[in-house]
Amino acid sequence: MAGLCEGGNEPTGSLKASTADYFGLNQYTTNKVTFKERGPSPSYIRDTGITPSAPSYWPVSSTSKWEKITPKGLRKVLKYIHDHYGKQWEIVITENGFIDHGQLEDVQRIVYIATYMMEMWKAIHLDGVNVSGYMIWSLLDNLEWTSGYRSGLYHVDFNNPARPRTPKISTQFVTDLTRTRTVPEKFLYYLNELNQLEFNDTG
């Protein structure tokens, strides 16, 4: 962020005019952090200056242990960007999605998308954040470097040379979500439960 922020190299204040068209955000999960160096020197991990952690009771993907289901974290980071980098910037969520074993009945992915979408809408309508786009990662099962071929709304049979695609049940949920621009009210239960676990907060 050095050179892009007004007032020097510190990542505070508004981004300079004409340095970007929008703020692109990839967001999947949330961690608690403490300011403590770790890892070999030099290394990316040590350069962050933090040590991440997460309570064992946070829901987590059985495939990718790094991905906790923490929707309130999305709202918090959207508001942070809005408050620290200037209210005039459009924010596009360029990646948000859930990794599982590639099963067709991907119920956990539906809960993930529904609850994260609800927190995004809170950021827009309650916090005044200018979110102009949201992209689910991903449309098709693809290669996740540490998790194999999965994470899509459509299952891809990589053992078949024709690579046939089969829609998972989440495709119908996303279709209905796009058509109605509404998350079914039943997902409020999951959202409140997740927020209670994540931040002891149901707001």
VENWO-V893316 format. One record per residue. N is the residue number from 0. RES is the residue in three letters. PHI is phi in whole degrees, -180 to 180 (999 if undefined). PSI is psi in whole degrees, -180 to 180 (999 if undefined). Layout:
BEGIN
N&RES&PHI&PSI + N&RES&PHI&PSI
END
This chain:
BEGIN
0&MET&999&-8 + 1&ALA&-58&134 + 2&GLY&86&-13 + 3&LEU&-98&-18 + 4&CYS&-101&141 + 5&GLU&-67&139 + 6&GLY&93&20 + 7&GLY&113&-158 + 8&ASN&-93&-4 + 9&GLU&-73&139 + 10&PRO&-79&57 + 11&THR&-134&164 + 12&GLY&82&-174 + 13&SER&-83&147 + 14&LEU&-68&144 + 15&LYS&-64&148 + 16&ALA&-61&144 + 17&SER&71&11 + 18&THR&-89&-14 + 19&ALA&-160&157 + 20&ASP&-92&-30 + 21&TYR&-162&169 + 22&PHE&-102&113 + 23&GLY&-91&130 + 24&LEU&-125&122 + 25&ASN&-99&120 + 26&GLN&-141&126 + 27&TYR&-123&-40 + 28&THR&-151&-179 + 29&THR&-137&146 + 30&ASN&-131&155 + 31&LYS&-86&145 + 32&VAL&-133&152 + 33&THR&-124&148 + 34&PHE&-79&94 + 35&LYS&-155&126 + 36&GLU&-72&147 + 37&ARG&-152&166 + 38&GLY&85&171 + 39&PRO&-68&159 + 40&SER&-119&125 + 41&PRO&-84&155 + 42&SER&-167&158 + 43&TYR&-60&-43 + 44&ILE&-59&-45 + 45&ARG&-69&-36 + 46&ASP&-65&-25 + 47&THR&-66&-28 + 48&GLY&74&13 + 49&ILE&-132&160 + 50&THR&-121&113 + 51&PRO&-81&153 + 52&SER&-156&166 + 53&ALA&-152&139 + 54&PRO&-60&146 + 55&SER&-66&-20 + 56&TYR&-88&-3 + 57&TRP&-69&134 + 58&PRO&-61&142 + 59&VAL&-142&150 + 60&SER&-64&136 + 61&SER&-74&-15 + 62&THR&-94&-43 + 63&SER&-123&100 + 64&LYS&-64&-17 + 65&TRP&-75&-19 + 66&GLU&-96&98 + 67&LYS&-87&148 + 68&ILE&-90&98 + 69&THR&-135&74 + 70&PRO&-63&-34 + 71&LYS&-61&-28 + 72&GLY&-62&-32 + 73&LEU&-65&-47 + 74&ARG&-60&-42 + 75&LYS&-64&-42 + 76&VAL&-73&-33 + 77&LEU&-63&-44 + 78&LYS&-67&-36 + 79&TYR&-63&-46 + 80&ILE&-60&-46 + 81&HIS&-60&-43 + 82&ASP&-77&-32 + 83&HIS&-100&-24 + 84&TYR&-115&5 + 85&GLY&110&134 + 86&LYS&-77&-14 + 87&GLN&-80&-13 + 88&TRP&-83&133 + 89&GLU&-72&141 + 90&ILE&-113&128 + 91&VAL&-114&121 + 92&ILE&-80&101 + 93&THR&-85&-18 + 94&GLU&-150&131 + 95&ASN&-160&123 + 96&GLY&-175&-179 + 97&PHE&-129&135 + 98&ILE&-101&130 + 99&ASP&-138&-158 + 100&HIS&-87&4 + 101&GLY&89&12 + 102&GLN&-68&151 + 103&LEU&-72&-34 + 104&GLU&-92&78 + 105&ASP&-93&63 + 106&VAL&-60&-40 + 107&GLN&-63&-34 + 108&ARG&-66&-39 + 109&ILE&-62&-46 + 110&VAL&-62&-41 + 111&TYR&-60&-54 + 112&ILE&-62&-44 + 113&ALA&-61&-47 + 114&THR&-73&-37 + 115&TYR&-67&-38 + 116&MET&-64&-39 + 117&MET&-65&-39 + 118&GLU&-71&-33 + 119&MET&-64&-43 + 120&TRP&-67&-34 + 121&LYS&-62&-43 + 122&ALA&-60&-39 + 123&ILE&-70&-53 + 124&HIS&-89&-25 + 125&LEU&-102&-34 + 126&ASP&-102&-7 + 127&GLY&75&21 + 128&VAL&-79&136 + 129&ASN&-91&80 + 130&VAL&-93&119 + 131&SER&-108&-7 + 132&GLY&-158&151 + 133&TYR&-143&124 + 134&MET&-121&123 + 135&ILE&-80&133 + 136&TRP&-104&113 + 137&SER&-139&175 + 138&LEU&-66&-47 + 139&LEU&-117&151 + 140&ASP&-53&133 + 141&ASN&-141&179 + 142&LEU&-81&110 + 143&GLU&-93&123 + 144&TRP&-53&-36 + 145&THR&-106&2 + 146&SER&-131&1 + 147&GLY&84&-162 + 148&TYR&-91&105 + 149&ARG&-172&-178 + 150&SER&102&-1 + 151&GLY&-89&164 + 152&LEU&-74&-24 + 153&TYR&-115&131 + 154&HIS&-75&136 + 155&VAL&-117&126 + 156&ASP&-86&98 + 157&PHE&-79&-6 + 158&ASN&-87&-9 + 159&ASN&-104&125 + 160&PRO&-56&-26 + 161&ALA&-80&-10 + 162&ARG&51&56 + 163&PRO&-64&145 + 164&ARG&-105&136 + 165&THR&-127&125 + 166&PRO&-68&136 + 167&LYS&-85&168 + 168&ILE&-67&-19 + 169&SER&-66&-22 + 170&THR&-64&-38 + 171&GLN&-68&-39 + 172&PHE&-61&-47 + 173&VAL&-66&-37 + 174&THR&-60&-48 + 175&ASP&-65&-39 + 176&LEU&-62&-44 + 177&THR&-68&-39 + 178&ARG&-72&-43 + 179&THR&-96&-17 + 180&ARG&55&36 + 181&THR&-141&136 + 182&VAL&-92&127 + 183&PRO&-53&141 + 184&GLU&-61&-26 + 185&LYS&-61&-24 + 186&PHE&-76&-10 + 187&LEU&-60&-35 + 188&TYR&-60&-48 + 189&TYR&-65&-40 + 190&LEU&-62&-47 + 191&ASN&-64&-39 + 192&GLU&-65&-44 + 193&LEU&-66&-42 + 194&ASN&-67&-34 + 195&GLN&-65&-41 + 196&LEU&-69&-39 + 197&GLU&-79&-47 + 198&PHE&-132&13 + 199&ASN&51&48 + 200&ASP&-149&132 + 201&THR&-112&9 + 202&GLY&-84&999
END
